[in-house]
């Protein structure tokens, strides 16, 4: 997947590392209704849809990467802002 749609590739790199090492992830993100949500799971894949980048978890959740606030205690803002 190209990274042109991911403003913060360093945070994306960390997500890829979690996926490749099969590290369970606790993810806090903002949903389509602008509500903060929490979920846990293994990152199984990354994909793009309508020019937006997503990750998919083993629990079936699909999360827009630019809407992730925190993953495993790593804040997206520590990498220059919300992903």
N, C-alpha and C positions, 0 to 999 in steps of 0.2 A: 504494500500500500504506500502510495506517495505521502509525503509529510507536508505538502503545501497547505493543507487545511488544518494543520495542528500548530497553533501559535507557539507552543512551548514544547519543543522536541525533547528537551532534557527530562521533563516530567513524563512524556510519552516513552522515553527510553526506560525509565524506571518501571512503568507499567509493563513494557515488553519483558523486562527482567523478571518481574513477578510471574508473568505468564510462562516464560521458558523454564523457570525453576519450580513451577507448579506450587508457588507460595499461596496459601489461602489469603484472600484479601477482604478486609473490612473497608467498605467504600461508603463515603458520604457524598451525596450529589444533589443537585437541584433538578427536580422533575419538570415535566412539560407544563405543570400548573404552578411553577415557581415555588414549590414546597420542598423543604429539605427532607431527603430520604436516606435511609441507612440499609445496606444489604451486605451480605457476605457470600463469598464463593471463590472458585478458581476461574481465572481469566482463561477462556478457551479459544477466543479468536478476536481479531480486529477486522472491521469492515467499514466501507464508506457507503452512504446512501444519501442521495440528493446533495452532494458536496459536503456532507457532514461526516465526521469520524466517530465511530462507535466501538465499544468493546462488548463482548458477550461473555457472560458467566455461565458456569456449569448448572446454575439453578434456572437458567433460561432468561435471566434479566439482560436487557440490552440498554447500555448507558452511553449517552453522548459524552465523549471524552472532554469536550470543552465545558461540560456542566459538572465535572467532578471537582469537589472541594477538598477532599482528603482521602488518601488511600493508605491504610496501615500506619496511620500517624504522620504521614508525609503530607503536608499541606501544599496544594497546588500554588498557593501564594509564595511559598518558599522558593519556587522555581520561576518567579517573575509574574505571578498573577494566576488567576483561574485559567488553567491550561489553555 
